[in-house]
Amino acid sequence: FVIDKPAWTIPSTNSPVSIIDYSPDGSSVLFSHQLGEITIASSYDGSILNTLKTKTQYPITGAKFHPSEENVLICASRDGFIYTFNCQTSEQINMTRHLGSNLLSLAIDSFGENFAIACADGSIRVYDAENMQRTKALIKSVNRSSSSTPNATIYHLIFHPEDSNIILSAS
């Protein structure tokens, strides 16, 4: 069937929508269409519930609602900042910074215990979600003698729904 008119839309800005995610109960969505900001809206009518402002003026490249902690989200910006926020109070719960290449994507496992970031150099960094400490670095091995280096950009990450030791990446 064809939908003639969307249920709701957001106003156009100079920045594209860079991320979107449903809350675990489906009642709200988060999205970013302003540099360094995340908007939380009702999934039913699009009414704005809250706007979270980070300390960066770069695009938000990944944001996810925490799968088991109501009102908590985790987000990352292109310049390496990683935050956890309380969605209702706008309180920044935690913050860390990945120094190095640009962050391109973020995923959190279905248990809420680990999250991963994809870096522009093709590496994936896995963090403990509670204390935001890096636990693993998955580095792509490239043959230096090769005359052509393959593109290492990772566009998206997801954890396996039942085994957080398995991460799928798209590059």
C-alpha positions in Angstrom: 0.0 0.0 0.0 1.0 3.6 -0.5 1.2 6.1 2.4 0.0 9.5 1.1 1.1 11.5 4.0 3.7 10.8 6.8 2.5 10.7 10.4 4.9 13.5 11.2 8.0 15.2 9.9 10.7 17.4 11.3 11.7 20.9 9.9 14.5 21.0 7.4 17.9 22.3 8.6 21.3 22.8 7.0 22.5 19.5 8.5 21.1 16.1 7.3 19.6 13.6 9.8 22.7 11.7 10.7 21.2 9.1 13.2 17.9 7.7 14.3 16.8 5.1 16.8 13.6 3.8 18.5 13.4 3.6 22.3 13.1 0.0 23.5 9.4 0.4 24.2 8.8 2.2 20.8 7.3 5.3 22.4 10.0 7.7 21.3 12.7 8.2 18.7 16.0 10.0 18.8 17.6 11.7 15.9 20.2 14.3 15.1 19.8 17.0 12.5 21.8 19.7 14.2 25.6 19.6 14.8 26.3 18.3 18.3 22.6 17.8 19.3 20.3 14.9 19.7 16.5 15.4 19.7 14.1 13.0 21.4 10.6 13.0 20.0 7.4 11.1 20.6 7.2 8.4 17.9 3.4 8.8 17.8 3.0 12.5 16.9 6.6 13.9 16.6 6.3 16.2 19.6 9.7 17.1 20.9 10.3 15.6 24.3 13.9 16.8 24.9 17.0 18.1 23.1 20.4 17.0 24.4 23.4 19.2 23.7 26.9 17.9 23.6 30.2 19.8 23.9 31.0 19.3 20.2 30.1 21.2 17.0 30.6 18.1 14.9 28.0 15.7 13.6 26.6 13.0 15.9 27.6 9.8 14.1 26.0 7.2 16.4 23.3 7.2 19.1 21.3 4.4 20.7 18.9 4.1 23.5 20.2 1.8 26.2 18.4 -1.6 25.8 17.7 -2.1 29.5 18.2 1.2 31.3 15.1 3.3 30.8 15.8 7.0 29.9 19.5 6.4 29.1 21.2 6.8 25.7 24.7 6.6 24.4 26.0 8.7 21.6 29.3 9.5 19.8 30.4 12.5 17.6 32.7 12.5 14.7 35.5 14.2 16.7 35.7 11.3 19.2 33.5 12.3 22.1 31.3 9.6 23.6 28.5 10.5 26.0 25.8 8.8 28.1 22.8 11.0 28.9 19.6 10.7 30.9 17.0 11.4 28.3 14.5 13.0 30.7 16.7 15.2 32.8 19.4 16.0 30.1 22.0 15.1 32.6 25.3 13.9 31.2 26.0 10.7 33.0 29.4 9.9 31.6 31.8 11.1 28.9 35.0 9.9 27.4 36.9 10.7 24.2 38.5 8.4 21.7 41.6 10.1 20.4 42.6 9.2 16.9 40.6 8.8 13.7 37.1 10.1 13.2 34.2 8.1 14.7 31.7 6.9 12.0 29.3 4.6 13.8 28.2 3.3 17.2 26.4 0.1 18.3 25.4 -1.2 21.7 24.9 -4.9 22.5 21.4 -6.2 23.3 22.4 -6.6 27.0 23.7 -3.1 27.4 27.0 -4.2 28.6 29.3 -3.3 25.7 29.3 -0.7 22.9 31.5 -0.5 19.9 32.6 2.4 17.8 33.8 2.3 14.1 36.8 4.5 13.3 37.7 6.1 9.9 40.9 4.0 9.8 38.8 0.8 9.6 39.3 -0.2 13.2 36.6 -1.1 15.7 37.0 -0.3 19.4 34.9 -2.1 22.0 34.1 -0.5 25.3 32.6 -1.6 28.6 29.4 0.5 28.7 29.3 1.0 32.5 32.7 2.6 33.0 33.3 3.6 29.4 36.7 1.9 29.3 38.0 0.4 26.1 38.3 -3.4 26.4 39.3 -4.4 22.8 40.7 -2.9 19.6 39.9 -4.7 16.4 42.4 -3.5 13.8 42.1 -4.4 10.1 45.3 -5.9 8.8 46.4 -4.4 5.5 49.2 -5.8 3.4 51.7 -3.0 3.0 53.2 -4.4 -0.1 49.9 -4.1 -2.0 49.9 -1.3 -4.6 46.2 -0.6 -3.9 44.9 -0.1 -0.3 41.2 -1.2 0.0 38.8 1.3 1.4 38.7 0.9 5.2 35.7 3.1 6.0 33.1 1.3 8.2 29.6 2.7 7.7 27.6 0.7 10.2 28.0 -1.7 13.1 25.7 -4.1 14.8 26.1 -6.7 17.6 24.7 -10.1 17.2 21.4 -10.2 19.3 22.4 -13.2 21.4 26.2 -13.2 21.3 28.0 -9.9 22.0 31.3 -11.4 20.9 30.1 -11.1 17.3 30.0 -7.7 15.6 28.9 -7.2 12.0 30.3 -4.3 10.2 29.5 -2.8 6.8 32.3 -1.1 4.8 
